[in-house]
């Protein structure tokens, strides 16, 4: 059996997220179907994480095992011929048998785009949160700095009933399973005592790019809706509903009800995964 690693880009607008769901279009389901048509095998490709309904990816990582003898260099062309246009395979490579896109991951980066112009082009609307109203962007920029470091992000995570079951049994063994060549200065994507809402954020910053206000955040792992809940809370700072002290108290509170609303999925992109 060969272990193939794929890098995918997709427009998540018309999909119910990554994870396969009965009767709903998903990225994982579309990819599994395309692989099955090529090989006749019933496989379920694994991803680096579950992007939610409507969330996009510039470089999602997935893998699957196959007995197929299709040359590695032919896989991307063959899969893209079958997949819907909203999903593209960018790269395919054969990797070590112990590689797993989620368990081997060391860090991820997400980007959230807010369109600040009065009018948002219909060609951009699927990929941004259009928010033309007055905001104190400086307050949002300052608040983002408080996110960096190791924190318990319970205040910014949605209830995810499947998470405890999914994380059960994950311990230091997950770290031991990571490839030996991985840089030792990046923490494992898994906490040592699961389940835990403690994560280490390596970078957290807002920047202006023309009519867009863009939030980029990288870390060793992210909780369900964490980035969108952070953005929703930053917006409250921008509106003046909260101040910097309030934000820091929310972070320390470990209480989801203390934080702001969940920002729309349309503006969120998975940018990259590090191994």
C-alpha positions as CSV (number, residue, x, y, z in Angstrom):
1,X,0.0,0.0,0.0
2,X,1.2,3.5,-0.9
3,X,0.5,6.5,1.4
4,X,-0.2,9.6,-0.8
5,X,-0.2,13.1,0.5
6,X,-2.4,15.7,-1.3
7,X,-2.4,19.5,-1.0
8,X,-5.9,20.9,-1.9
9,X,-7.4,24.3,-2.5
10,X,-11.2,24.7,-2.3
11,X,-14.0,27.2,-2.3
12,X,-16.1,26.0,0.6
13,X,-19.2,28.1,-0.1
14,X,-21.3,25.3,-1.5
15,X,-20.0,22.5,0.8
16,X,-21.1,21.4,4.3
17,X,-17.5,21.5,5.4
18,X,-14.7,18.9,5.2
19,X,-16.2,15.9,7.0
20,X,-18.3,13.5,5.0
21,X,-22.0,13.7,5.9
22,X,-24.9,11.6,4.6
23,X,-26.9,13.4,1.9
24,X,-24.7,16.6,2.0
25,X,-21.9,17.7,-0.3
26,X,-18.5,17.8,1.5
27,X,-14.9,18.1,0.5
28,X,-13.9,14.7,2.0
29,X,-16.9,13.1,0.3
30,X,-16.1,14.5,-3.1
31,X,-12.5,13.5,-2.8
32,X,-13.3,10.0,-1.7
33,X,-15.7,9.6,-4.6
34,X,-13.1,10.8,-7.1
35,X,-10.5,8.4,-5.7
36,X,-13.0,5.5,-5.9
37,X,-13.7,6.3,-9.5
38,X,-10.0,6.1,-10.4
39,X,-9.0,3.1,-8.3
40,X,-12.2,1.1,-7.5
41,X,-11.1,1.3,-3.9
42,X,-13.4,2.4,-1.0
43,X,-11.1,4.9,0.8
44,X,-11.8,7.8,3.1
45,X,-9.0,10.4,2.8
46,X,-7.9,12.0,6.1
47,X,-7.4,15.8,6.4
48,X,-5.3,18.0,8.6
49,X,-8.5,19.2,10.2
50,X,-12.2,19.8,9.7
51,X,-13.0,23.0,8.0
52,X,-16.6,24.1,8.7
53,X,-19.4,24.7,6.3
54,X,-18.6,27.6,4.0
55,X,-14.9,27.8,5.0
56,X,-12.2,27.9,2.3
57,X,-8.7,26.4,2.0
58,X,-5.6,27.5,0.1
59,X,-3.6,24.5,1.1
60,X,-5.5,21.8,3.0
61,X,-3.5,18.6,3.5
62,X,-5.0,15.2,3.1
63,X,-3.7,11.6,2.7
64,X,-5.0,8.2,1.8
65,X,-3.6,4.7,1.3
66,X,-3.9,3.0,-2.1
67,X,-2.8,-0.2,-3.8
68,X,-3.2,1.7,-7.2
69,X,-0.1,1.8,-9.4
70,X,-1.1,5.1,-11.0
71,X,2.1,7.1,-11.1
72,X,2.3,9.9,-8.5
73,X,2.7,12.6,-11.1
74,X,-0.6,11.6,-12.8
75,X,-2.8,11.8,-9.7
76,X,-3.4,15.6,-9.7
77,X,-4.5,15.7,-13.3
78,X,-6.7,12.6,-13.0
79,X,-8.4,13.8,-9.8
80,X,-9.0,17.3,-11.1
81,X,-10.7,15.9,-14.1
82,X,-13.3,14.3,-11.8
83,X,-13.6,16.7,-8.9
84,X,-15.9,19.7,-9.1
85,X,-14.3,22.9,-10.2
86,X,-14.5,24.3,-6.6
87,X,-11.9,21.7,-5.5
88,X,-8.4,21.5,-6.9
89,X,-5.6,19.1,-6.1
90,X,-2.4,21.2,-6.2
91,X,0.2,18.6,-5.4
92,X,0.5,14.9,-4.8
93,X,3.5,13.1,-3.2
94,X,4.2,9.6,-1.8
95,X,5.1,9.9,1.8
96,X,6.3,7.6,4.7
97,X,3.8,5.1,6.0
98,X,3.6,6.8,9.4
99,X,2.6,10.2,7.9
100,X,-0.9,11.4,9.0
101,X,-2.1,14.9,8.0
102,X,-3.6,15.6,11.4
103,X,-1.4,13.7,13.8
104,X,1.9,14.7,12.1
105,X,1.0,18.4,11.9
106,X,2.9,20.9,14.0
107,X,1.2,24.2,13.2
108,X,-1.5,25.8,11.1
109,X,-2.2,29.3,9.8
110,X,-5.6,30.8,9.1
111,X,-6.6,34.1,7.5
112,X,-9.8,36.0,7.9
113,X,-10.8,38.7,5.4
114,X,-13.1,41.6,6.2
115,X,-14.2,43.9,3.3
116,X,-14.4,47.5,4.6
117,X,-15.5,49.3,1.4
118,X,-19.0,50.7,1.0
119,X,-19.7,48.3,-1.9
120,X,-18.4,44.7,-2.0
121,X,-18.0,43.3,-5.5
122,X,-20.1,40.2,-6.2
123,X,-16.9,38.5,-7.3
124,X,-15.5,39.0,-3.8
125,X,-18.6,38.4,-1.7
126,X,-18.1,34.7,-1.3
127,X,-14.7,35.2,0.2
128,X,-15.0,38.0,2.7
129,X,-17.2,39.4,5.5
130,X,-18.6,42.6,4.2
131,X,-18.5,45.1,7.1
132,X,-18.6,48.7,5.9
133,X,-19.6,50.2,9.3
134,X,-17.3,52.3,11.5
135,X,-14.6,50.5,13.4
136,X,-11.7,51.5,15.5
137,X,-9.2,49.3,13.6
138,X,-6.3,50.3,15.9
139,X,-8.1,48.8,18.9
140,X,-8.5,45.6,17.0
141,X,-4.8,45.6,16.0
142,X,-3.7,46.1,19.6
143,X,-6.1,43.4,21.0
144,X,-4.8,40.8,18.5
145,X,-1.4,41.0,20.2
146,X,-2.9,39.6,23.4
147,X,-3.8,36.3,21.7
148,X,-0.2,35.4,21.1
149,X,1.3,32.9,23.5
150,X,-0.1,29.9,25.4
151,X,-3.7,30.3,26.6
152,X,-6.8,28.4,27.5
153,X,-9.2,29.4,24.6
154,X,-12.4,28.0,26.1
155,X,-14.0,31.5,25.8
156,X,-13.5,31.2,22.0
157,X,-14.5,27.7,21.3
158,X,-17.9,26.4,20.2
159,X,-19.4,23.3,21.8
160,X,-18.2,20.3,19.8
161,X,-19.8,17.1,21.1
162,X,-17.6,14.9,18.9
163,X,-14.4,16.5,20.1
164,X,-13.9,14.5,23.3
165,X,-14.5,11.2,21.6
166,X,-12.2,12.2,18.7
167,X,-9.4,13.2,21.1
168,X,-9.8,10.3,23.5
169,X,-6.6,8.4,23.8
170,X,-4.5,11.1,22.3
171,X,-1.5,11.7,24.5
172,X,2.3,12.1,24.3
173,X,2.1,9.2,21.9
174,X,0.9,11.6,19.3
175,X,4.1,13.6,19.6
176,X,6.2,10.5,19.4
177,X,4.4,9.6,16.1
178,X,5.5,12.9,14.5
179,X,8.3,12.6,11.9
180,X,11.7,12.9,13.4
181,X,12.8,15.6,11.0
182,X,10.2,18.1,12.3
183,X,11.6,21.2,14.0
184,X,11.7,20.7,17.8
185,X,10.9,24.3,18.6
186,X,7.3,24.0,17.4
187,X,4.9,22.4,19.9
188,X,2.8,19.5,18.9
189,X,-0.7,20.2,17.5
190,X,-2.0,17.9,20.3
191,X,-2.0,19.0,23.9
192,X,-0.4,16.5,26.3
193,X,-3.4,15.9,28.4
194,X,-6.4,15.7,26.1
195,X,-9.0,17.0,25.9
196,X,-7.7,20.5,26.5
197,X,-8.5,23.9,25.3
198,X,-5.0,25.2,25.8
199,X,-3.3,26.2,22.6
200,X,-0.1,28.1,21.7
201,X,-0.6,30.9,19.2
202,X,2.7,31.8,17.4
203,X,1.4,34.9,15.6
204,X,-1.8,37.0,15.7
205,X,-2.1,40.2,13.7
206,X,-4.5,42.4,11.8
207,X,-3.3,44.4,8.7
208,X,-4.9,46.6,6.1
209,X,-4.7,45.8,2.4
210,X,-6.7,48.3,0.4
211,X,-10.4,47.9,1.2
212,X,-9.7,44.7,3.3
213,X,-8.9,44.3,6.9
214,X,-7.1,41.0,7.3
215,X,-6.5,38.9,10.4
216,X,-3.8,36.2,10.2
217,X,-3.2,33.8,13.0
218,X,-0.9,30.8,13.3
219,X,-0.6,28.3,16.1
220,X,-0.1,24.7,17.2
221,X,-3.8,24.0,17.0
222,X,-7.2,25.6,16.8
223,X,-10.5,24.8,18.5
224,X,-14.0,24.6,16.9
225,X,-14.9,28.0,15.6
226,X,-12.0,29.5,17.5
227,X,-10.8,31.9,14.8
228,X,-14.3,33.0,13.9
229,X,-15.1,33.6,17.5
230,X,-12.0,35.7,18.0
231,X,-12.9,37.8,14.9
232,X,-16.4,38.3,16.2
233,X,-15.0,39.5,19.5
234,X,-12.5,41.8,17.8
235,X,-15.4,43.4,16.0
236,X,-16.9,44.3,19.4
237,X,-13.7,46.1,20.3
238,X,-13.7,47.9,17.0
239,X,-17.3,49.1,17.6
240,X,-16.4,50.3,21.1
241,X,-18.6,47.8,22.9
242,X,-15.5,46.3,24.5
243,X,-12.1,47.6,25.4
244,X,-8.6,46.0,25.7
245,X,-9.1,45.2,29.4
246,X,-12.5,43.5,28.6
247,X,-10.8,41.4,25.9
248,X,-8.1,40.2,28.3
249,X,-10.8,39.4,30.9
250,X,-12.7,37.4,28.3
251,X,-9.6,35.4,27.4
252,X,-9.0,34.6,31.1
253,X,-12.7,33.8,31.8
254,X,-12.7,30.5,30.0
255,X,-16.4,31.0,29.3
256,X,-17.8,31.1,25.8
257,X,-20.8,33.3,26.8
258,X,-18.3,36.1,27.7
259,X,-17.0,36.5,24.2
260,X,-18.5,37.9,21.0
261,X,-20.6,36.3,18.3
262,X,-19.2,33.9,15.6
263,X,-18.0,35.7,12.5
264,X,-19.4,34.4,9.1
265,X,-17.7,31.5,7.6
266,X,-17.2,33.2,4.2
267,X,-14.1,35.2,5.3
268,X,-12.1,32.3,6.7
269,X,-9.3,30.5,4.9
270,X,-7.0,27.7,6.0
271,X,-3.7,29.1,4.6
272,X,-1.1,26.4,5.4
273,X,-0.2,23.4,7.6
274,X,3.4,22.9,8.8
275,X,5.0,19.5,9.4
